[in-house]
Amino acid sequence: MDEAKGVVKHIFVAKFKDGTTPNQIDHLIREMANLVNLIEPLKSFHWGKDVSAGNKNQGFTHVLESTFESMEGVAEYIAHPAHVEYAKVLLLHVEKYMVIDYKPATLNFGLEG
């Protein structure tokens, strides 16, 4: 397996509190997306809502995925004042969450010669 050089995915999986409206969630996601414009190490942002049929999401409903070039970039992002302020607001609306940072790896299937 080949680990991507430097690239780090920062995954935030959330269950929003009961009473958080779809408009509030939309606003929070748009604010997160805007952090790409404010925090240099944050290279891209994607998000999605759980659509799995297996009902194994343990109540988690949304995934916010950020891409960085290094773990140092993740650390800079976490400490950045714009992220700190955003996180304070986001967490007011989140019942539970988990965070995973990982370096994507590719599985190469080489031909035996």
Helices and strands as residue ranges (DSSP letters): E 2-3, E 8-16, H 22-38, E 44-49, E 62-68, H 71-79, H 81-92, E 94-102, E 105-106
